């Protein structure tokens, strides 16, 4: 067994263990309200950071204005509780339209 296969197996076992711990400890471990608030805030911060890097960068540089505008359109549609398909098509359509008229 080479090192790559061993690492893949270790990651698979670790991932399965993480998935198993949640149901196994449910109801046995009580987190304080402040810790739950911090975990919720941390998850939101990570998702916003992922959104920002995906929307604003490409190949280590600025992605241009069309992509952030499309993400903004998708965000507004999601905030207005549009169906998921409408959100995705609206964001893609706005980006495509801006690129078609020459906005990078």
C-alpha positions as CSV (number, residue, x, y, z in Angstrom):
1,X,0.0,0.0,0.0
2,X,1.5,3.3,-1.0
3,X,1.3,6.6,0.9
4,X,-1.5,8.1,-1.2
5,X,-3.8,5.1,-0.6
6,X,-3.0,5.2,3.1
7,X,-3.8,8.9,3.4
8,X,-7.0,8.4,1.5
9,X,-8.1,5.7,3.8
10,X,-7.1,7.7,6.9
11,X,-9.2,10.7,5.6
12,X,-12.1,8.4,4.8
13,X,-12.0,6.9,8.4
14,X,-11.8,10.4,9.9
15,X,-14.7,11.7,7.8
16,X,-16.8,8.7,8.8
17,X,-15.9,9.2,12.5
18,X,-16.9,12.9,12.3
19,X,-20.3,11.9,10.8
20,X,-20.8,9.2,13.4
21,X,-20.0,11.4,16.4
22,X,-22.9,13.8,15.8
23,X,-25.7,11.2,16.2
24,X,-23.8,9.3,18.9
25,X,-23.4,12.4,21.1
26,X,-26.7,14.0,20.4
27,X,-28.5,14.7,23.7
28,X,-25.4,13.7,25.8
29,X,-23.4,16.9,25.3
30,X,-25.0,20.2,26.1
31,X,-23.3,23.3,24.6
32,X,-23.8,26.6,26.3
33,X,-25.9,29.2,24.4
34,X,-23.0,31.5,23.8
35,X,-21.0,28.7,22.2
36,X,-23.9,27.9,19.9
37,X,-24.2,31.5,18.9
38,X,-20.4,31.7,18.2
39,X,-20.6,28.5,16.1
40,X,-23.5,29.9,14.1
41,X,-21.7,33.2,13.5
42,X,-18.5,31.3,12.5
43,X,-20.4,29.2,9.9
44,X,-21.9,32.4,8.4
45,X,-18.5,34.1,8.3
46,X,-16.9,31.1,6.6
47,X,-19.7,31.0,4.0
48,X,-19.4,34.7,3.3
49,X,-15.6,34.4,2.9
50,X,-16.1,31.5,0.5
51,X,-18.6,33.5,-1.5
52,X,-16.4,36.5,-1.6
53,X,-13.3,34.6,-2.8
54,X,-15.3,32.7,-5.4
55,X,-17.1,35.8,-6.7
56,X,-14.2,38.2,-6.7
57,X,-11.1,36.3,-7.7
58,X,-10.0,34.1,-10.6
59,X,-6.5,32.9,-11.1
60,X,-5.1,35.0,-8.3
61,X,-6.5,38.3,-9.6
62,X,-9.8,40.2,-9.8
63,X,-12.4,38.3,-11.8
64,X,-14.0,41.4,-13.4
65,X,-17.3,43.1,-12.7
66,X,-19.7,40.7,-14.4
67,X,-19.2,37.9,-11.9
68,X,-19.8,40.0,-8.7
69,X,-22.8,41.6,-10.4
70,X,-24.2,38.1,-11.1
71,X,-23.6,37.0,-7.5
72,X,-25.3,40.1,-6.3
73,X,-28.4,39.4,-8.5
74,X,-28.4,35.8,-7.2
75,X,-28.2,37.1,-3.6
76,X,-31.0,39.5,-4.1
77,X,-33.2,36.8,-5.7
78,X,-32.4,34.4,-2.8
79,X,-33.2,37.1,-0.3
80,X,-36.5,37.6,-2.0
81,X,-37.0,33.9,-1.5
82,X,-37.2,33.1,-5.2
83,X,-37.0,29.4,-6.2
84,X,-33.5,28.0,-6.4
85,X,-33.7,27.5,-10.2
86,X,-34.7,31.2,-10.6
87,X,-31.8,32.3,-8.4
88,X,-29.3,30.3,-10.4
89,X,-30.7,31.2,-13.8
90,X,-30.9,34.9,-12.8
91,X,-27.3,35.0,-11.6
92,X,-26.0,33.2,-14.7
93,X,-28.2,35.3,-17.0
94,X,-27.0,38.6,-15.4
95,X,-23.4,37.6,-15.7
96,X,-23.9,36.4,-19.3
97,X,-25.7,39.6,-20.3
98,X,-23.0,41.8,-18.8
99,X,-20.3,39.8,-20.6
100,X,-22.2,39.9,-23.8
101,X,-22.3,43.7,-23.8
102,X,-18.5,43.9,-23.0
103,X,-18.3,44.2,-19.2
104,X,-15.4,41.9,-18.2
